[in-house]
Amino acid sequence: MTGKEIFDRCQLAALKNGLGSQEFHYGNILYQALQLEGEEKVFQLLEQAENTGKRIGLGYSSTGFQSLTDPDMAILV
């Protein structure tokens, strides 16, 4: 399954399960990751996550962490 297909599957699950569900929360994380990193990187991370049993999370670069702003990168968790 491609990263785009995984992304679409997660977004559909978020819509189906609705506000407050774990799927909705993860769908929002993926959308934020897409805004931060762009399609190519997020889709690659989704493929890696699918193959390793991990998920995508949001993190802070060393400079972002110091100012305690919003997350500024996507990571595998």
Residue pairs with C-beta under 8 A, 6 or more apart in sequence:
1 9
1 47
1 50
2 43
2 47
3 42
3 43
3 44
3 45
3 46
3 47
4 39
4 43
6 43
6 46
6 47
6 49
6 50
7 30
7 34
7 42
7 43
7 46
10 23
10 26
10 27
10 30
11 27
11 30
11 31
13 23
13 27
14 21
14 23
14 24
14 26
14 27
14 28
15 27
16 23
17 23
17 24
18 24
26 55
29 56
29 57
29 58
30 42
30 46
30 56
32 58
32 71
33 42
33 45
33 56
33 58
33 74
34 42
36 58
36 71
36 72
36 73
36 74
37 45
37 73
37 74
41 74
42 56
42 74
45 56
45 74
45 76
46 56
48 54
48 76
49 55
49 56
49 76
52 76
54 76
54 77
55 76
55 77
56 74
56 75
56 76
56 77
57 74
57 75
57 76
57 77
58 71
58 73
58 74
58 75
59 71
59 72
59 73
59 74
59 75
60 71
60 72
60 73
61 72
61 73
64 71
64 72
64 73
